[in-house]
Amino acid sequence: MARGRSAPVLGRNRSPPRTRPLHRLHQGARVSRTQKARRSPCPIACALDIMGDRWTLVVVRDLFAGKTHYHQFAASPERIATNILAQRLKMLEEQGVVTARKSAARAGSSEYSLTEKGRALYPVLEAMAAWSLKHVKGTKALIQVPVA
């Protein structure tokens, strides 16, 4: 090897492998406070930062199934703890996935509904359900969700 040059080290001075992104990122978009806390700009990581815990998509599923009130979500077979349910509903509202308004049916309670952004999750839930029914033993479709 020539004097003054060191042998190349794997992983250094190499261009990253050329890959095709799963989704094109929007360049020049304003970055919100929530986005600054994200792990990376990867679209899958960003979606998981919002939806990636064990309860959030269960709440979204219940909204698609027609549940609109807190007590209805709490009565789901997964038995979500009430403090977790309150946190998830608040976060989903902050993220623009659901809206909450005062309930006409129950004084002092809120009625929740999916926004357009929330309704856009339908194909995601549909794909997850199909995958689980095919690959996870003992899975059953217990809730029939109408098409959004």
VMD Tcl script that builds the backbone (N, CA, C; Angstrom):
set m [mol new atoms 444]
animate dup $m
set s [atomselect $m all]
$s set {name element resname resid chain x y z} {
  {N N MET 1 A 0.843 -1.170 0.000}
  {CA C MET 1 A 0.000 0.000 0.000}
  {C C MET 1 A 0.891 1.237 0.000}
  {N N ALA 2 A 0.513 2.251 -0.695}
  {CA C ALA 2 A 1.311 3.472 -0.800}
  {C C ALA 2 A 1.440 4.138 0.555}
  {N N ARG 3 A 2.555 4.814 0.731}
  {CA C ARG 3 A 2.828 5.486 1.991}
  {C C ARG 3 A 1.789 6.576 2.247}
  {N N GLY 4 A 1.315 6.662 3.503}
  {CA C GLY 4 A 0.356 7.688 3.881}
  {C C GLY 4 A -1.093 7.305 3.640}
  {N N ARG 5 A -1.328 6.179 3.026}
  {CA C ARG 5 A -2.714 5.745 2.782}
  {C C ARG 5 A -2.985 4.511 3.618}
  {N N SER 6 A -4.081 4.492 4.254}
  {CA C SER 6 A -4.441 3.318 5.045}
  {C C SER 6 A -5.393 2.443 4.252}
  {N N ALA 7 A -5.468 1.206 4.664}
  {CA C ALA 7 A -6.383 0.270 4.010}
  {C C ALA 7 A -7.816 0.711 4.271}
  {N N PRO 8 A -8.692 0.547 3.296}
  {CA C PRO 8 A -10.085 0.935 3.515}
  {C C PRO 8 A -10.723 0.077 4.604}
  {N N VAL 9 A -11.525 0.716 5.404}
  {CA C VAL 9 A -12.241 0.030 6.473}
  {C C VAL 9 A -13.686 -0.129 6.019}
  {N N LEU 10 A -14.212 -1.332 6.190}
  {CA C LEU 10 A -15.601 -1.566 5.787}
  {C C LEU 10 A -16.524 -0.596 6.505}
  {N N GLY 11 A -17.426 -0.044 5.764}
  {CA C GLY 11 A -18.409 0.854 6.355}
  {C C GLY 11 A -17.979 2.313 6.327}
  {N N ARG 12 A -16.718 2.580 6.072}
  {CA C ARG 12 A -16.248 3.963 6.013}
  {C C ARG 12 A -15.995 4.347 4.569}
  {N N ASN 13 A -16.169 5.613 4.300}
  {CA C ASN 13 A -15.883 6.173 2.976}
  {C C ASN 13 A -16.609 5.431 1.855}
  {N N ARG 14 A -17.741 4.903 2.177}
  {CA C ARG 14 A -18.537 4.213 1.163}
  {C C ARG 14 A -19.859 4.930 1.017}
  {N N SER 15 A -20.342 4.968 -0.177}
  {CA C SER 15 A -21.668 5.536 -0.394}
  {C C SER 15 A -22.697 4.575 0.167}
  {N N PRO 16 A -23.791 5.105 0.693}
  {CA C PRO 16 A -24.835 4.195 1.162}
  {C C PRO 16 A -25.390 3.403 -0.014}
  {N N PRO 17 A -25.855 2.186 0.241}
  {CA C PRO 17 A -26.405 1.399 -0.862}
  {C C PRO 17 A -27.596 2.118 -1.481}
  {N N ARG 18 A -27.716 2.002 -2.776}
  {CA C ARG 18 A -28.848 2.637 -3.455}
  {C C ARG 18 A -30.083 1.781 -3.232}
  {N N THR 19 A -31.050 2.383 -2.620}
  {CA C THR 19 A -32.303 1.676 -2.381}
  {C C THR 19 A -33.442 2.529 -2.890}
  {N N ARG 20 A -34.530 1.897 -3.124}
  {CA C ARG 20 A -35.722 2.600 -3.565}
  {C C ARG 20 A -36.562 2.895 -2.332}
  {N N PRO 21 A -36.837 4.168 -2.032}
  {CA C PRO 21 A -37.611 4.475 -0.830}
  {C C PRO 21 A -39.028 3.928 -0.937}
  {N N LEU 22 A -39.579 3.533 0.220}
  {CA C LEU 22 A -40.953 3.042 0.236}
  {C C LEU 22 A -41.931 4.167 -0.063}
  {N N HIS 23 A -41.555 5.373 0.264}
  {CA C HIS 23 A -42.422 6.511 0.036}
  {C C HIS 23 A -41.540 7.736 -0.102}
  {N N ARG 24 A -41.813 8.560 -1.050}
  {CA C ARG 24 A -41.034 9.773 -1.242}
  {C C ARG 24 A -41.346 10.764 -0.128}
  {N N LEU 25 A -40.308 11.270 0.514}
  {CA C LEU 25 A -40.496 12.264 1.565}
  {C C LEU 25 A -40.695 13.634 0.931}
  {N N HIS 26 A -41.549 14.424 1.521}
  {CA C HIS 26 A -41.824 15.758 1.009}
  {C C HIS 26 A -40.699 16.690 1.439}
  {N N GLN 27 A -39.972 17.218 0.494}
  {CA C GLN 27 A -38.853 18.107 0.784}
  {C C GLN 27 A -39.375 19.513 1.066}
  {N N GLY 28 A -38.757 20.171 2.021}
  {CA C GLY 28 A -39.097 21.556 2.308}
  {C C GLY 28 A -40.331 21.738 3.162}
  {N N ALA 29 A -40.898 20.674 3.685}
  {CA C ALA 29 A -42.090 20.798 4.520}
  {C C ALA 29 A -41.708 21.368 5.880}
  {N N ARG 30 A -42.623 22.103 6.475}
  {CA C ARG 30 A -42.378 22.614 7.826}
  {C C ARG 30 A -42.338 21.445 8.792}
  {N N VAL 31 A -41.480 21.542 9.793}
  {CA C VAL 31 A -41.325 20.474 10.776}
  {C C VAL 31 A -41.999 20.906 12.070}
  {N N SER 32 A -42.985 20.128 12.512}
  {CA C SER 32 A -43.703 20.454 13.741}
  {C C SER 32 A -42.933 19.959 14.953}
  {N N ARG 33 A -43.396 20.367 16.129}
  {CA C ARG 33 A -42.788 19.924 17.383}
  {C C ARG 33 A -42.840 18.407 17.494}
  {N N THR 34 A -43.929 17.794 17.067}
  {CA C THR 34 A -44.076 16.342 17.112}
  {C C THR 34 A -43.071 15.672 16.184}
  {N N GLN 35 A -42.884 16.230 14.993}
  {CA C GLN 35 A -41.950 15.645 14.038}
  {C C GLN 35 A -40.519 15.701 14.538}
  {N N LYS 36 A -40.166 16.733 15.295}
  {CA C LYS 36 A -38.804 16.856 15.806}
  {C C LYS 36 A -38.461 15.717 16.754}
  {N N ALA 37 A -39.460 15.125 17.393}
  {CA C ALA 37 A -39.231 14.035 18.340}
  {C C ALA 37 A -39.134 12.679 17.642}
  {N N ARG 38 A -39.327 12.642 16.344}
  {CA C ARG 38 A -39.310 11.377 15.621}
  {C C ARG 38 A -37.898 10.819 15.526}
  {N N ARG 39 A -37.818 9.507 15.450}
  {CA C ARG 39 A -36.533 8.811 15.382}
  {C C ARG 39 A -35.803 9.044 14.075}
  {N N SER 40 A -36.565 9.102 12.992}
  {CA C SER 40 A -35.963 9.267 11.672}
  {C C SER 40 A -37.039 9.744 10.714}
  {N N PRO 41 A -36.642 10.152 9.510}
  {CA C PRO 41 A -37.647 10.549 8.524}
  {C C PRO 41 A -38.265 9.362 7.779}
  {N N CYS 42 A -37.871 8.137 8.106}
  {CA C CYS 42 A -38.425 6.946 7.458}
  {C C CYS 42 A -39.940 6.923 7.651}
  {N N PRO 43 A -40.724 6.764 6.586}
  {CA C PRO 43 A -42.180 6.789 6.720}
  {C C PRO 43 A -42.732 5.694 7.627}
  {N N ILE 44 A -42.097 4.531 7.644}
  {CA C ILE 44 A -42.568 3.456 8.528}
  {C C ILE 44 A -42.285 3.824 9.976}
  {N N ALA 45 A -41.085 4.327 10.262}
  {CA C ALA 45 A -40.752 4.745 11.626}
  {C C ALA 45 A -41.664 5.878 12.082}
  {N N CYS 46 A -41.963 6.814 11.188}
  {CA C CYS 46 A -42.852 7.929 11.540}
  {C C CYS 46 A -44.264 7.434 11.862}
  {N N ALA 47 A -44.776 6.496 11.070}
  {CA C ALA 47 A -46.099 5.929 11.349}
  {C C ALA 47 A -46.089 5.192 12.678}
  {N N LEU 48 A -45.017 4.451 12.951}
  {CA C LEU 48 A -44.922 3.719 14.217}
  {C C LEU 48 A -44.786 4.659 15.406}
  {N N ASP 49 A -44.180 5.828 15.202}
  {CA C ASP 49 A -44.098 6.806 16.286}
  {C C ASP 49 A -45.495 7.231 16.739}
  {N N ILE 50 A -46.455 7.197 15.836}
  {CA C ILE 50 A -47.832 7.565 16.179}
  {C C ILE 50 A -48.666 6.335 16.526}
  {N N MET 51 A -48.600 5.300 15.721}
  {CA C MET 51 A -49.508 4.159 15.833}
  {C C MET 51 A -48.877 2.891 16.385}
  {N N GLY 52 A -47.618 2.930 16.778}
  {CA C GLY 52 A -46.881 1.704 17.029}
  {C C GLY 52 A -46.955 1.081 18.403}
  {N N ASP 53 A -47.885 1.472 19.240}
  {CA C ASP 53 A -48.015 0.780 20.522}
  {C C ASP 53 A -49.127 -0.259 20.418}
  {N N ARG 54 A -49.357 -1.002 21.470}
  {CA C ARG 54 A -50.310 -2.109 21.376}
  {C C ARG 54 A -51.775 -1.681 21.447}
  {N N TRP 55 A -52.081 -0.417 21.732}
  {CA C TRP 55 A -53.471 -0.010 21.932}
  {C C TRP 55 A -54.033 0.932 20.876}
  {N N THR 56 A -53.215 1.742 20.263}
  {CA C THR 56 A -53.721 2.805 19.392}
  {C C THR 56 A -54.556 2.268 18.235}
  {N N LEU 57 A -54.069 1.270 17.533}
  {CA C LEU 57 A -54.840 0.743 16.401}
  {C C LEU 57 A -56.078 -0.024 16.852}
  {N N VAL 58 A -56.081 -0.529 18.082}
  {CA C VAL 58 A -57.290 -1.168 18.623}
  {C C VAL 58 A -58.376 -0.104 18.795}
  {N N VAL 59 A -58.002 1.077 19.271}
  {CA C VAL 59 A -58.959 2.182 19.410}
  {C C VAL 59 A -59.461 2.602 18.026}
  {N N VAL 60 A -58.557 2.712 17.060}
  {CA C VAL 60 A -58.958 3.073 15.693}
  {C C VAL 60 A -59.883 2.002 15.115}
  {N N ARG 61 A -59.568 0.735 15.343}
  {CA C ARG 61 A -60.440 -0.362 14.890}
  {C C ARG 61 A -61.842 -0.194 15.465}
  {N N ASP 62 A -61.920 0.115 16.765}
  {CA C ASP 62 A -63.223 0.283 17.411}
  {C C ASP 62 A -63.994 1.470 16.839}
  {N N LEU 63 A -63.290 2.526 16.459}
  {CA C LEU 63 A -63.955 3.657 15.809}
  {C C LEU 63 A -64.540 3.226 14.463}
  {N N PHE 64 A -63.802 2.442 13.702}
  {CA C PHE 64 A -64.330 1.915 12.436}
  {C C PHE 64 A -65.532 1.007 12.684}
  {N N ALA 65 A -65.538 0.303 13.806}
  {CA C ALA 65 A -66.636 -0.611 14.130}
  {C C ALA 65 A -67.859 0.121 14.676}
  {N N GLY 66 A -67.777 1.441 14.825}
  {CA C GLY 66 A -68.941 2.218 15.234}
  {C C GLY 66 A -68.949 2.697 16.673}
  {N N LYS 67 A -67.927 2.391 17.438}
  {CA C LYS 67 A -67.869 2.883 18.816}
  {C C LYS 67 A -67.539 4.366 18.785}
  {N N THR 68 A -68.210 5.124 19.652}
  {CA C THR 68 A -68.008 6.574 19.662}
  {C C THR 68 A -67.774 7.140 21.058}
  {N N HIS 69 A -68.083 6.377 22.100}
  {CA C HIS 69 A -67.980 6.879 23.472}
  {C C HIS 69 A -66.929 6.113 24.270}
  {N N TYR 70 A -66.353 6.820 25.220}
  {CA C TYR 70 A -65.289 6.288 26.067}
  {C C TYR 70 A -65.669 4.936 26.672}
  {N N HIS 71 A -66.879 4.840 27.238}
  {CA C HIS 71 A -67.285 3.589 27.893}
  {C C HIS 71 A -67.368 2.426 26.896}
  {N N GLN 72 A -67.657 2.717 25.631}
  {CA C GLN 72 A -67.695 1.670 24.608}
  {C C GLN 72 A -66.289 1.143 24.307}
  {N N PHE 73 A -65.315 2.049 24.234}
  {CA C PHE 73 A -63.926 1.619 24.012}
  {C C PHE 73 A -63.436 0.796 25.196}
  {N N ALA 74 A -63.767 1.235 26.402}
  {CA C ALA 74 A -63.325 0.539 27.617}
  {C C ALA 74 A -63.922 -0.861 27.707}
  {N N ALA 75 A -65.073 -1.088 27.069}
  {CA C ALA 75 A -65.734 -2.396 27.116}
  {C C ALA 75 A -65.219 -3.367 26.049}
  {N N SER 76 A -64.243 -2.971 25.256}
  {CA C SER 76 A -63.694 -3.857 24.223}
  {C C SER 76 A -63.076 -5.092 24.855}
  {N N PRO 77 A -63.043 -6.219 24.134}
  {CA C PRO 77 A -62.529 -7.472 24.704}
  {C C PRO 77 A -61.064 -7.407 25.140}
  {N N GLU 78 A -60.293 -6.460 24.602}
  {CA C GLU 78 A -58.879 -6.347 24.987}
  {C C GLU 78 A -58.697 -5.732 26.370}
  {N N ARG 79 A -59.738 -5.134 26.899}
  {CA C ARG 79 A -59.744 -4.556 28.254}
  {C C ARG 79 A -58.619 -3.543 28.465}
  {N N ILE 80 A -58.603 -2.537 27.636}
  {CA C ILE 80 A -57.615 -1.470 27.756}
  {C C ILE 80 A -57.826 -0.707 29.067}
  {N N ALA 81 A -56.750 -0.444 29.777}
  {CA C ALA 81 A -56.830 0.309 31.032}
  {C C ALA 81 A -57.345 1.715 30.737}
  {N N THR 82 A -58.146 2.251 31.636}
  {CA C THR 82 A -58.793 3.538 31.381}
  {C C THR 82 A -57.795 4.687 31.232}
  {N N ASN 83 A -56.697 4.651 31.989}
  {CA C ASN 83 A -55.711 5.725 31.842}
  {C C ASN 83 A -55.023 5.658 30.474}
  {N N ILE 84 A -54.756 4.454 29.997}
  {CA C ILE 84 A -54.143 4.281 28.673}
  {C C ILE 84 A -55.126 4.712 27.585}
  {N N LEU 85 A -56.384 4.332 27.738}
  {CA C LEU 85 A -57.412 4.716 26.774}
  {C C LEU 85 A -57.502 6.234 26.667}
  {N N ALA 86 A -57.529 6.914 27.801}
  {CA C ALA 86 A -57.601 8.380 27.797}
  {C C ALA 86 A -56.390 8.984 27.088}
  {N N GLN 87 A -55.210 8.437 27.345}
  {CA C GLN 87 A -53.991 8.932 26.691}
  {C C GLN 87 A -54.048 8.725 25.183}
  {N N ARG 88 A -54.492 7.552 24.754}
  {CA C ARG 88 A -54.526 7.256 23.315}
  {C C ARG 88 A -55.552 8.127 22.593}
  {N N LEU 89 A -56.712 8.316 23.187}
  {CA C LEU 89 A -57.719 9.178 22.564}
  {C C LEU 89 A -57.203 10.612 22.448}
  {N N LYS 90 A -56.542 11.097 23.484}
  {CA C LYS 90 A -55.986 12.454 23.464}
  {C C LYS 90 A -54.913 12.574 22.382}
  {N N MET 91 A -54.013 11.596 22.317}
  {CA C MET 91 A -52.946 11.618 21.319}
  {C C MET 91 A -53.518 11.548 19.901}
  {N N LEU 92 A -54.514 10.677 19.688}
  {CA C LEU 92 A -55.136 10.564 18.366}
  {C C LEU 92 A -55.810 11.877 17.961}
  {N N GLU 93 A -56.386 12.564 18.935}
  {CA C GLU 93 A -56.992 13.865 18.653}
  {C C GLU 93 A -55.904 14.891 18.307}
  {N N GLU 94 A -54.819 14.909 19.077}
  {CA C GLU 94 A -53.708 15.832 18.809}
  {C C GLU 94 A -53.082 15.587 17.443}
  {N N GLN 95 A -53.049 14.338 17.009}
  {CA C GLN 95 A -52.466 13.981 15.718}
  {C C GLN 95 A -53.442 14.186 14.557}
  {N N GLY 96 A -54.679 14.564 14.860}
  {CA C GLY 96 A -55.653 14.801 13.807}
  {C C GLY 96 A -56.275 13.546 13.234}
  {N N VAL 97 A -56.199 12.437 13.981}
  {CA C VAL 97 A -56.767 11.167 13.530}
  {C C VAL 97 A -58.225 11.060 13.960}
  {N N VAL 98 A -58.565 11.622 15.115}
  {CA C VAL 98 A -59.947 11.633 15.608}
  {C C VAL 98 A -60.334 13.048 16.018}
  {N N THR 99 A -61.631 13.274 16.069}
  {CA C THR 99 A -62.158 14.510 16.641}
  {C C THR 99 A -63.030 14.125 17.821}
  {N N ALA 100 A -63.073 15.001 18.791}
  {CA C ALA 100 A -63.928 14.796 19.961}
  {C C ALA 100 A -64.864 15.992 20.061}
  {N N ARG 101 A -66.124 15.701 20.325}
  {CA C ARG 101 A -67.089 16.782 20.563}
  {C C ARG 101 A -67.997 16.370 21.699}
  {N N LYS 102 A -68.625 17.345 22.310}
  {CA C LYS 102 A -69.521 17.041 23.426}
  {C C LYS 102 A -70.647 16.149 22.937}
  {N N SER 103 A -70.920 15.134 23.716}
  {CA C SER 103 A -71.940 14.164 23.341}
  {C C SER 103 A -73.336 14.692 23.641}
  {N N ALA 104 A -74.220 14.550 22.679}
  {CA C ALA 104 A -75.619 14.907 22.892}
  {C C ALA 104 A -76.329 13.799 23.660}
  {N N ALA 105 A -75.846 12.566 23.519}
  {CA C ALA 105 A -76.485 11.404 24.137}
  {C C ALA 105 A -76.117 11.247 25.611}
  {N N ARG 106 A -74.898 11.623 25.994}
  {CA C ARG 106 A -74.423 11.435 27.369}
  {C C ARG 106 A -73.848 12.748 27.880}
  {N N ALA 107 A -74.519 13.342 28.827}
  {CA C ALA 107 A -74.060 14.611 29.397}
  {C C ALA 107 A -72.679 14.448 30.029}
  {N N GLY 108 A -71.808 15.408 29.780}
  {CA C GLY 108 A -70.477 15.400 30.374}
  {C C GLY 108 A -69.483 14.475 29.703}
  {N N SER 109 A -69.868 13.842 28.607}
  {CA C SER 109 A -68.926 12.952 27.923}
  {C C SER 109 A -68.688 13.440 26.499}
  {N N SER 110 A -67.674 12.876 25.893}
  {CA C SER 110 A -67.326 13.237 24.517}
  {C C SER 110 A -67.722 12.125 23.566}
  {N N GLU 111 A -67.947 12.521 22.344}
  {CA C GLU 111 A -68.230 11.581 21.265}
  {C C GLU 111 A -67.068 11.677 20.283}
  {N N TYR 112 A -66.471 10.544 19.957}
  {CA C TYR 112 A -65.281 10.505 19.109}
  {C C TYR 112 A -65.638 10.007 17.719}
  {N N SER 113 A -64.968 10.573 16.721}
  {CA C SER 113 A -65.149 10.106 15.344}
  {C C SER 113 A -63.827 10.254 14.598}
  {N N LEU 114 A -63.678 9.464 13.555}
  {CA C LEU 114 A -62.470 9.513 12.735}
  {C C LEU 114 A -62.510 10.713 11.796}
  {N N THR 115 A -61.375 11.336 11.621}
  {CA C THR 115 A -61.226 12.386 10.622}
  {C C THR 115 A -60.910 11.722 9.281}
  {N N GLU 116 A -60.749 12.522 8.256}
  {CA C GLU 116 A -60.337 11.972 6.961}
  {C C GLU 116 A -58.987 11.264 7.108}
  {N N LYS 117 A -58.102 11.865 7.873}
  {CA C LYS 117 A -56.784 11.260 8.127}
  {C C LYS 117 A -56.945 9.907 8.823}
  {N N GLY 118 A -57.867 9.815 9.767}
  {CA C GLY 118 A -58.123 8.556 10.461}
  {C C GLY 118 A -58.755 7.518 9.557}
  {N N ARG 119 A -59.705 7.946 8.728}
  {CA C ARG 119 A -60.359 7.015 7.802}
  {C C ARG 119 A -59.375 6.463 6.775}
  {N N ALA 120 A -58.306 7.194 6.515}
  {CA C ALA 120 A -57.278 6.726 5.577}
  {C C ALA 120 A -56.518 5.523 6.123}
  {N N LEU 121 A -56.698 5.204 7.400}
  {CA C LEU 121 A -56.046 4.034 8.001}
  {C C LEU 121 A -56.778 2.728 7.695}
  {N N TYR 122 A -57.954 2.800 7.083}
  {CA C TYR 122 A -58.734 1.586 6.843}
  {C C TYR 122 A -57.955 0.510 6.083}
  {N N PRO 123 A -57.285 0.838 4.968}
  {CA C PRO 123 A -56.547 -0.218 4.260}
  {C C PRO 123 A -55.406 -0.801 5.090}
  {N N VAL 124 A -54.848 -0.010 5.985}
  {CA C VAL 124 A -53.785 -0.507 6.869}
  {C C VAL 124 A -54.356 -1.571 7.802}
  {N N LEU 125 A -55.494 -1.266 8.431}
  {CA C LEU 125 A -56.124 -2.235 9.335}
  {C C LEU 125 A -56.578 -3.473 8.574}
  {N N GLU 126 A -57.106 -3.267 7.391}
  {CA C GLU 126 A -57.563 -4.388 6.566}
  {C C GLU 126 A -56.391 -5.312 6.225}
  {N N ALA 127 A -55.251 -4.733 5.850}
  {CA C ALA 127 A -54.067 -5.530 5.515}
  {C C ALA 127 A -53.527 -6.252 6.746}
  {N N MET 128 A -53.517 -5.581 7.890}
  {CA C MET 128 A -53.037 -6.222 9.120}
  {C C MET 128 A -53.939 -7.387 9.510}
  {N N ALA 129 A -55.247 -7.199 9.382}
  {CA C ALA 129 A -56.185 -8.271 9.718}
  {C C ALA 129 A -56.003 -9.462 8.781}
  {N N ALA 130 A -55.865 -9.199 7.489}
  {CA C ALA 130 A -55.669 -10.284 6.518}
  {C C ALA 130 A -54.372 -11.034 6.805}
  {N N TRP 131 A -53.315 -10.308 7.105}
  {CA C TRP 131 A -52.027 -10.941 7.418}
  {C C TRP 131 A -52.156 -11.816 8.657}
  {N N SER 132 A -52.789 -11.285 9.692}
  {CA C SER 132 A -52.939 -12.026 10.946}
  {C C SER 132 A -53.799 -13.271 10.761}
  {N N LEU 133 A -54.903 -13.149 10.031}
  {CA C LEU 133 A -55.764 -14.310 9.782}
  {C C LEU 133 A -55.011 -15.405 9.033}
  {N N LYS 134 A -54.094 -15.023 8.171}
  {CA C LYS 134 A -53.338 -15.993 7.390}
  {C C LYS 134 A -52.158 -16.577 8.160}
  {N N HIS 135 A -51.490 -15.776 8.991}
  {CA C HIS 135 A -50.208 -16.195 9.559}
  {C C HIS 135 A -50.177 -16.395 11.074}
  {N N VAL 136 A -51.205 -15.982 11.791}
  {CA C VAL 136 A -51.190 -16.103 13.253}
  {C C VAL 136 A -52.254 -17.113 13.672}
  {N N LYS 137 A -51.806 -18.246 14.210}
  {CA C LYS 137 A -52.736 -19.301 14.628}
  {C C LYS 137 A -53.701 -18.790 15.690}
  {N N GLY 138 A -54.946 -19.227 15.571}
  {CA C GLY 138 A -55.958 -18.886 16.563}
  {C C GLY 138 A -56.621 -17.539 16.362}
  {N N THR 139 A -56.261 -16.834 15.301}
  {CA C THR 139 A -56.850 -15.525 15.029}
  {C C THR 139 A -58.241 -15.708 14.436}
  {N N LYS 140 A -59.178 -14.894 14.898}
  {CA C LYS 140 A -60.547 -14.925 14.380}
  {C C LYS 140 A -61.005 -13.499 14.128}
  {N N ALA 141 A -61.769 -13.307 13.086}
  {CA C ALA 141 A -62.357 -11.998 12.806}
  {C C ALA 141 A -63.607 -11.868 13.667}
  {N N LEU 142 A -63.469 -11.214 14.812}
  {CA C LEU 142 A -64.582 -11.091 15.752}
  {C C LEU 142 A -65.456 -9.879 15.469}
  {N N ILE 143 A -64.888 -8.887 14.843}
  {CA C ILE 143 A -65.617 -7.646 14.592}
  {C C ILE 143 A -65.707 -7.434 13.091}
  {N N GLN 144 A -66.897 -7.230 12.598}
  {CA C GLN 144 A -67.081 -6.907 11.189}
  {C C GLN 144 A -67.081 -5.385 11.070}
  {N N VAL 145 A -66.129 -4.874 10.339}
  {CA C VAL 145 A -65.997 -3.432 10.177}
  {C C VAL 145 A -66.529 -3.044 8.810}
  {N N PRO 146 A -67.491 -2.115 8.775}
  {CA C PRO 146 A -68.006 -1.690 7.475}
  {C C PRO 146 A -66.928 -0.944 6.696}
  {N N VAL 147 A -67.007 -0.995 5.379}
  {CA C VAL 147 A -66.044 -0.292 4.533}
  {C C VAL 147 A -66.208 1.199 4.746}
  {N N ALA 148 A -65.066 1.873 4.910}
  {CA C ALA 148 A -65.079 3.323 5.171}
  {C C ALA 148 A -65.515 4.101 3.954}
}
mol reanalyze $m
mol bondsrecalc $m
mol representation Tube
mol addrep $m
